[in-house]
Amino acid sequence: MKQSRSSLILGLVLSLSIAFGCTATVREVSPDDILHYDESYDASDKRRIVQRLVEPLKTRSFPISGAGEKPVMILYSIANRTDEHISTDGIADDIQMELVRSGLFSMVNESKRDNIMRELDYQYGSGNVDSGTMVERARQIGADYMMTGTLRSIEKKEPRQVRLKKRTLKYYSLNLEITDIKTGLIEWADQVEVMRESAKPFIGW
C-alpha cells in the first residue's frame, strides 16, 4: 500500500513537471538586445550587418558625387549564396532605409517600378484622371550608381569522436559594392563577417 502511494505521488510529480515544462511563456524583448538561440543567422545578425556596412557610407566623403549633390543610387537585391532560407530582401530594405534616413543619398525605388508604371498607364490610358494633375512622363531620375551584394556562409562540424557535446562553427560574410553605372568601375566595396560556435549536448530537447 505504501509503495503504491509512493508510486502515485511520483507519477503526479512527474506529470506536473511535464505539464509546467511544456507551458509556453512569452516575454517582451528589446530589438536592440543581442539574442542567439543557435549558431544560425538571426535578426541580431541582420542588425549588426546593416549597421556595420551603412556607417562607413554615412561618414565618408563620397568622391563620386558632385559638389553639393547627393549620389543617386539604386540597390538591387542581395544574392543569397548560403544553403539556408535567408530573406536577403530584408537586409536590402534596411540598408536602403538607413541610407535614405541619412539624407546623404537619393535612392531609386527599384522594387516599386512596376507599380509606378502601372499608375502612369492608368493616369494616361484610363481617361479617368484630370489632365492637369497627370504626372509628366519621362521625368524619372536615372541612377548614377548601383549597389549590389552577396551573402555567403560556411559551416564546419567537429569530426565523429567520443564526446558529450557536438560543436558547430558557422561563418557568414556579406560583401557589398557600389558600381559607377557610367564607367562600370567599382567605386566602393566593403565586407562584414559573423562567426559563431555552438556546443550542443547529445542528450536533451
C-alpha positions in Angstrom: 0.0 0.0 0.0 2.8 2.4 0.9 4.7 1.5 -2.3 1.6 2.2 -4.4 1.1 5.5 -2.7 4.7 6.5 -3.3 4.3 5.5 -7.0 1.2 7.6 -7.2 2.9 10.6 -5.7 5.9 10.1 -8.0 3.7 9.9 -11.0 1.8 13.0 -10.0 5.1 15.0 -9.6 6.3 13.8 -13.0 3.0 14.7 -14.6 3.1 18.2 -13.1 6.7 18.7 -14.1 5.9 17.8 -17.7 2.8 20.0 -17.7 4.7 23.0 -16.4 7.7 22.3 -18.6 5.5 22.3 -21.7 3.7 25.5 -20.9 4.6 28.3 -23.4 5.9 31.6 -22.0 6.1 35.0 -23.7 8.3 38.0 -22.7 8.9 41.4 -24.2 12.5 41.9 -25.5 14.2 45.0 -27.0 15.0 44.9 -30.7 18.5 46.2 -29.6 19.1 43.1 -27.5 21.6 40.6 -28.9 19.8 37.2 -28.8 21.2 34.0 -30.3 19.4 30.6 -29.8 21.8 28.7 -32.0 24.7 29.3 -34.4 22.4 30.2 -37.4 21.8 33.6 -38.9 19.2 35.6 -37.0 17.7 39.1 -36.5 20.6 40.3 -34.3 23.0 39.4 -37.2 20.9 41.4 -39.7 21.0 44.5 -37.5 24.8 44.1 -36.9 25.4 43.6 -40.7 23.4 46.6 -41.7 24.9 49.0 -39.2 28.4 47.8 -40.0 28.0 48.4 -43.7 26.0 51.6 -43.6 28.0 53.6 -41.1 31.1 54.0 -43.3 28.9 55.3 -46.1 27.4 57.9 -43.9 30.6 59.2 -42.5 32.9 59.2 -45.5 33.2 61.9 -48.2 32.0 60.4 -51.4 34.3 61.3 -54.3 31.8 60.0 -56.8 29.3 62.7 -56.0 29.4 66.3 -57.5 29.8 69.3 -55.3 26.8 69.7 -53.1 24.9 66.9 -54.8 23.6 63.6 -53.4 24.6 60.5 -55.3 21.6 58.9 -57.0 21.8 55.1 -56.2 19.8 52.0 -57.0 20.0 49.0 -54.7 19.4 45.6 -56.3 18.5 42.5 -54.4 21.3 40.9 -52.4 22.1 37.4 -53.6 21.8 34.6 -51.1 24.7 32.1 -51.7 24.1 30.2 -48.5 22.3 26.9 -48.1 19.7 28.5 -45.8 16.4 30.2 -46.5 17.5 33.7 -45.5 15.5 36.8 -46.5 18.2 38.9 -48.0 15.5 41.3 -49.2 15.2 42.3 -45.5 18.8 43.2 -45.4 18.5 45.3 -48.6 15.4 47.0 -47.3 17.1 48.0 -44.1 20.3 49.2 -45.9 18.1 51.4 -48.2 16.1 52.8 -45.3 19.2 53.8 -43.4 20.7 55.5 -46.5 17.5 57.4 -47.1 17.3 58.4 -43.4 20.9 59.7 -43.5 19.8 62.4 -46.1 23.1 61.8 -48.0 21.8 59.6 -50.8 18.9 59.7 -53.2 17.6 56.1 -53.8 15.7 54.9 -56.9 12.8 52.8 -55.7 13.6 49.7 -57.9 11.2 47.4 -56.1 8.2 49.7 -57.0 9.0 50.3 -60.6 6.2 48.1 -61.8 3.7 49.9 -59.6 4.9 53.3 -60.8 4.5 52.2 -64.4 1.0 50.8 -63.6 0.0 54.1 -62.1 1.3 56.1 -65.1 -0.5 53.8 -67.5 -3.7 54.4 -65.5 -3.3 58.2 -65.5 -2.7 58.4 -69.2 -4.8 55.5 -70.5 -7.9 55.2 -68.4 -9.5 58.5 -69.2 -10.4 59.0 -65.6 -7.6 61.4 -64.5 -7.7 65.1 -64.9 -5.1 66.1 -67.4 -3.9 68.9 -65.2 -3.0 66.5 -62.4 -1.2 63.9 -64.6 2.4 63.2 -63.7 4.6 64.3 -66.6 6.2 61.3 -68.4 9.9 60.8 -68.9 10.8 62.7 -65.8 12.2 59.9 -63.6 15.7 60.3 -62.3 18.2 57.8 -63.6 20.6 56.2 -61.1 24.3 57.1 -61.2 25.4 54.2 -59.1 24.4 50.6 -58.5 24.7 48.8 -55.1 24.8 45.0 -55.1 25.8 42.4 -52.5 26.3 38.7 -51.8 25.7 36.8 -48.6 27.7 33.6 -48.2 28.1 31.0 -45.4 30.4 28.2 -44.3 29.6 25.5 -41.8 32.1 23.3 -40.0 31.3 20.5 -37.6 33.6 18.5 -35.4 34.5 15.1 -36.7 32.9 12.0 -35.2 34.5 11.1 -31.9 33.6 10.3 -28.3 32.4 13.5 -26.6 29.5 14.9 -24.6 28.8 17.9 -26.8 28.7 18.4 -30.6 30.4 21.6 -31.7 29.4 23.5 -34.9 31.1 26.6 -36.3 29.0 28.9 -38.6 30.5 31.7 -40.7 28.6 34.3 -42.6 30.0 37.1 -44.8 28.2 39.8 -46.7 30.0 41.7 -49.5 28.6 45.0 -50.6 29.8 47.1 -53.5 28.9 50.3 -55.4 29.5 50.4 -59.2 29.6 53.6 -61.3 26.9 52.8 -64.0 28.6 55.2 -66.5 32.1 53.7 -66.2 31.4 50.2 -64.9 34.1 50.8 -62.2 33.7 49.6 -58.6 33.9 52.8 -56.6 33.4 51.3 -53.1 33.4 47.9 -51.5 33.2 46.5 -48.0 32.5 43.3 -46.1 31.1 42.3 -42.8 31.7 38.9 -41.2 29.9 37.0 -38.5 31.3 33.8 -36.9 29.7 31.8 -34.2 30.4 28.5 -32.4 27.7 26.4 -30.7 28.1 23.4 -28.4 25.0 21.2 -28.2 24.7 18.1 -25.8 23.8 14.8 -27.5 21.0 14.3 -25.0 18.3 16.9 -24.5 15.3 18.5 -26.0 
